Amino acid sequence: MRYNSTRDSGVSVSSAQAITQGISKDGGLFVPESIPSLSEEELLSLVDKTYVERAAAVLSKFLTDFSAEEVRECASLAYTAGRFRSPAVAPLHPLADGVDILELWHGPTCAFKDMALQILPHLMRVSAGKTAGGKTIIILVATSGDTGKAALEGFRDAADTRILVFYPEDGVSPMQKLQMTTQEGDNVAVCAIRGNFDDAQTGVKAIFTDPAVAARLEENGMLFSSANSINWGRLVPQIVYYVSAYCDLLKRGAVSMGDPINVAVPTGNFGNILAAYYAREMGLPVARLICASNENRVLTDFIETGVYDRNRPFHTTASPSMDILISSNLERLLYDLSGRDDGEIRRLMDGLKNEGRYRVSAPMYDKLRRLFAAGSCDDRRTARTIREVFERHGYLLDTHTAVAVSVYGDYRQETGDATPTVIASTANPYKFSGAVLAALGGPSDAGEFEKVDLLHKATGCAVPEPLASLRGKTPRFTEVCNRADMERMVYRLLHIGAE
Ligand SMILES: *Cc1c(COP(=O)(O)O)cnc(C)c1O
């Protein structure tokens, strides 16, 4: 299996190269040259298997330059040994008739990013062994909250690797900030930026693509890589949990082999729902993919009209991990919808860069409409959904998952489509205690851990240990820098001296 660039089909690299490099030099994203299939027999054979075995079966179809032993070892290191608080790793919670919640937040940082970032460091180590020639890998991350912490936790103390995370000083939740600034490990560093997430992201991209910086790292035996969701090594582990969910539905007798299911996903960068699309392309019986957005409904509008237009106000919402106007991973879907037409993708991405918008062709739009349904939900309805689901089912949703539950409710009402549905749940509610507590009618002027306590009292839901243990912990990383000083900060954190 080789990987091509979405902006140059002539580029052909191994999966190890795609994972170490992160992004193609032409700015395109790496995509598999074809989607491997998963037969009904194979799917059946996974029903009684563990999550590790299911992961190894799916990953080995894509990572063909890894040995079976290497794939198994990576899966086993990531998904066993107590890193996940549920033995099922990604368990289903039956919510109502024909509706299951796929809980993706039992990992060490309580958000779904752990599903990929617990295994990425192992995939990266094996990939680097095949391609990086003994260099130290430097993982550079700009985060609006969840990715940074999950990457820190995944890469902490990984051999021959260092990780640097930049976050906007005032752009993350109090819990997210505390999670990052108290991070342990000998190869980690965290720095706040004066500015917003876009400033952090632009700064990181500038450093990442500057040949002078790359040369300086090279002299010091180092090499940059990316842990953002553009990296194929983050996407492929996410395919696994959709396959695993179907196996669990089969096991429970909720579906028979071949019965279609719908999948609803709270979407930001389009990574999670794209993984569901790939699972479908492999042959998993998925009918509709339901794309849920918050008030930043750029994807809803795109799926409804075929026009992607980022020229609109940016809303700061109660589901901050979905506050995004450029969904990077959509490029991979467009590549497939266009029939793998790299020229067409270059044209669309130029439109996005120069005018902030593009329109897809009629054939692409038709395919898009057949595969996807879409909807959006504002903060008021998100809060109402959290309250109603808790009152009706005794189940506590976080703000992101609530967006998907709400959009799914609209979809079901409008279409009458009663196909069994899996809704991806992307964070534990205690990561966003303030908004969740307010949705249940609690006070908004309490301290962060006071809110945690009040939410616990009101719902009886357990506070995950990784969040509970942050109470009273002293931050280790308190550095704040200006956007212009990020490059110098990188050298300092990597102990690369002045010339
Ligand atoms: C990252 C994130 C999302 C969005 O996922 P994408 O793959 O970017 O679409 C949704 N919810 C939470 C809690 C997240 O951390």
The ligand as a Gaussian input file, in Angstrom:
#p B3LYP/6-31G(d) Opt

LIG

0 1
 C      -11.240000      17.470000      18.368000
 C      -12.593000      17.351000      18.922000
 C      -13.737000      17.316000      18.101000
 C      -13.659000      17.483000      16.593000
 O      -13.059000      16.368000      15.973000
 P      -12.568000      16.479000      14.452000
 O      -11.872000      15.192000      14.183000
 O      -11.633000      17.650000      14.420000
 O      -13.760000      16.684000      13.610000
 C      -14.964000      17.139000      18.695000
 N      -15.087000      17.027000      20.039000
 C      -14.015000      17.068000      20.857000
 C      -14.223000      16.960000      22.329000
 C      -12.735000      17.220000      20.340000
 O      -11.666000      17.264000      21.169000

